[in-house]
Amino acid sequence: MTVHMKDPFDRTIHYLRISVTDKCNLRCQYCMPAEGVKLLEHKDLLTLEEIVEFTRIAVEMGVNKVRFTGGEPLVRKGFISLVQEVSKIEGINDLSMSTNGVALDKFAKPLKEAGIQRINVSLDTLDPDRYREITRGGDVSNVLRGLAVAKETGFSPIKINTVVSHGKKEPDVMMVKAYAEKNGFEIRYISRMDLTKGEFWAVSGGDGGVCSKCNRLRLTSNGMVKPCLFSDIGYSVRELGPREAIWRAIQNKPEKGAESHTNTFYAVGG
């Protein structure tokens, strides 16, 4: 029997985004401060077993779409095993992940074998110097190599997430667009957002940023269920249990995003 979770505004909630870590191997300018961030202590992170159990209960309640995010998911120890276990949960018909692509050349095949069906890769420029500047030290050749391996491995679709500051005609964006079209990748344009000011826009080429159609919940790496990225509302899985935390998040999901002073992109995912 199909279960439908409805929020107070009659939106069906069936999409779960799971942040498996707040760690990342890049320091992108729009994601975290130059000095870095204070990371969670290991004891505060949900264990892999806790994430699997939470996901199982979420699926029982009506979730059928799951995406892994971070930080960077591929830096979480045991991530492939986590994917394997979650992929076994009956009722998930869309299992995906977001990644910066830095380690994708090593992980593309194991991810596919573990059950990931599709991937989104962050790429804001092809210019090595600009990429190094934006990511504070990253090497774009690693990402391009990872994308090539992912394509060879058979991932489809592969989506490119590109952050834009002033519009689609920016030189960096045009460069990424041409590359994506040449390789058969889909491109999503994501305008820069500000959580504390409540500045966000619809994702061009995707379905994010449209409050009236929002169908998602977020699980943070330290076990908070968040009904909205642009809201400080959150419910602790460890304090309430998965089912009650999910239920409260859905019943208190705001009609539209406002602002958040506790959420961060590196910890909650985009």
Backbone hydrogen bonds, N-H to C=O, Kabsch-Sander energy under -0.5 kcal/mol:
donor,donor_aa,acceptor,acceptor_aa,energy
6,K,4,H,-0.6
7,D,11,R,-2.0
10,D,7,D,-2.0
13,I,5,M,-3.3
13,I,11,R,-0.6
14,H,12,T,-0.7
14,H,215,N,-1.7
15,Y,215,N,-2.2
16,L,14,H,-0.5
16,L,65,K,-3.0
17,R,217,L,-2.5
18,I,16,L,-0.5
18,I,67,R,-3.2
19,S,17,R,-0.6
19,S,219,L,-3.0
20,V,18,I,-0.7
20,V,69,T,-2.3
27,R,135,T,-2.0
29,Q,134,I,-2.5
31,C,28,C,-1.6
32,M,28,C,-2.1
36,G,33,P,-1.9
39,L,37,V,-0.7
44,D,41,E,-1.6
45,L,41,E,-0.8
45,L,42,H,-0.9
46,L,221,S,-3.1
51,I,47,T,-2.1
52,V,48,L,-2.3
53,E,49,E,-2.4
54,F,50,E,-2.4
55,T,51,I,-2.5
56,R,52,V,-2.4
57,I,53,E,-2.1
58,A,54,F,-2.6
59,V,55,T,-2.4
60,E,56,R,-2.0
61,M,57,I,-1.6
62,G,58,A,-0.6
62,G,59,V,-1.0
63,V,58,A,-2.5
64,N,14,H,-2.3
65,K,14,H,-1.8
66,V,94,D,-2.9
67,R,16,L,-2.4
68,F,96,S,-2.3
69,T,18,I,-3.3
70,G,71,G,-0.7
71,G,23,K,-0.6
72,E,23,K,-3.0
75,V,72,E,-2.0
76,R,73,P,-1.8
77,K,75,V,-0.5
79,F,76,R,-1.7
82,L,78,G,-2.0
83,V,79,F,-2.5
84,Q,80,I,-2.3
85,E,81,S,-2.1
86,V,82,L,-2.7
87,S,83,V,-2.6
88,K,84,Q,-0.6
88,K,85,E,-0.8
89,I,86,V,-1.6
92,I,89,I,-1.4
93,N,64,N,-2.3
93,N,91,G,-0.7
94,D,64,N,-1.0
96,S,66,V,-2.5
96,S,94,D,-0.5
97,M,118,R,-1.3
98,S,68,F,-2.6
99,T,120,N,-2.4
104,L,101,G,-1.1
106,K,103,A,-0.9
107,F,103,A,-1.4
108,A,104,L,-2.4
111,L,107,F,-2.7
112,K,108,A,-2.2
113,E,109,K,-2.5
114,A,110,P,-1.8
115,G,111,L,-1.3
116,I,111,L,-2.3
117,Q,95,L,-3.2
118,R,95,L,-0.9
119,I,157,P,-0.9
120,N,97,M,-2.3
121,V,159,K,-3.1
122,S,99,T,-2.1
123,L,161,N,-2.5
131,Y,127,D,-2.9
132,R,128,P,-2.3
133,E,129,D,-2.0
134,I,130,R,-3.0
135,T,131,Y,-2.6
136,R,132,R,-0.6
137,G,132,R,-2.7
140,V,138,G,-0.6
142,N,139,D,-1.3
143,V,139,D,-0.8
144,L,140,V,-2.3
145,R,141,S,-2.1
146,G,142,N,-2.1
147,L,143,V,-2.6
148,A,144,L,-1.9
149,V,145,R,-2.1
150,A,146,G,-2.5
151,K,147,L,-2.2
152,E,148,A,-2.2
153,T,149,V,-2.2
154,G,150,A,-0.8
154,G,151,K,-0.7
155,F,150,A,-2.0
156,S,117,Q,-0.8
159,K,119,I,-2.4
159,K,157,P,-0.5
160,I,186,E,-3.6
161,N,121,V,-2.7
161,N,159,K,-0.5
162,T,160,I,-0.7
162,T,188,R,-2.9
163,V,161,N,-0.5
164,V,190,I,-2.1
170,E,167,G,-1.4
174,M,170,E,-2.7
175,M,171,P,-2.0
176,V,172,D,-2.0
177,K,173,V,-2.6
178,A,174,M,-2.2
179,Y,175,M,-1.9
180,A,176,V,-2.7
181,E,177,K,-2.5
182,K,178,A,-2.1
183,N,179,Y,-1.6
184,G,180,A,-0.8
184,G,181,E,-0.6
185,F,180,A,-2.8
186,E,158,I,-2.3
188,R,160,I,-3.2
189,Y,204,S,-2.8
190,I,162,T,-3.1
190,I,188,R,-0.6
191,S,189,Y,-0.6
192,R,164,V,-1.8
194,D,199,E,-2.1
198,G,194,D,-1.0
199,E,194,D,-2.2
200,F,198,G,-0.7
203,V,208,G,-2.7
204,S,189,Y,-1.9
204,S,202,A,-0.5
205,G,203,V,-0.6
206,G,203,V,-1.5
210,V,207,D,-0.6
211,C,209,G,-0.8
213,K,210,V,-1.6
214,C,211,C,-1.5
217,L,15,Y,-2.3
218,R,226,K,-2.6
219,L,17,R,-2.8
220,T,218,R,-0.5
220,T,224,M,-2.5
221,S,267,A,-0.7
223,G,220,T,-2.0
225,V,235,Y,-3.0
226,K,218,R,-3.6
226,K,224,M,-0.7
231,S,228,C,-0.8
231,S,229,L,-0.5
235,Y,225,V,-1.5
237,V,223,G,-3.4
240,L,236,S,-2.3
241,G,237,V,-2.2
245,A,241,G,-2.2
246,I,242,P,-2.6
247,W,243,R,-2.4
248,R,244,E,-2.6
249,A,245,A,-2.1
250,I,246,I,-2.3
251,Q,247,W,-2.5
252,N,248,R,-1.5
253,K,250,I,-1.3
258,A,230,F,-2.7
259,E,230,F,-0.6
260,S,195,L,-2.4
266,Y,31,C,-0.7
267,A,264,T,-0.7
268,V,264,T,-2.5
269,G,265,F,-1.7
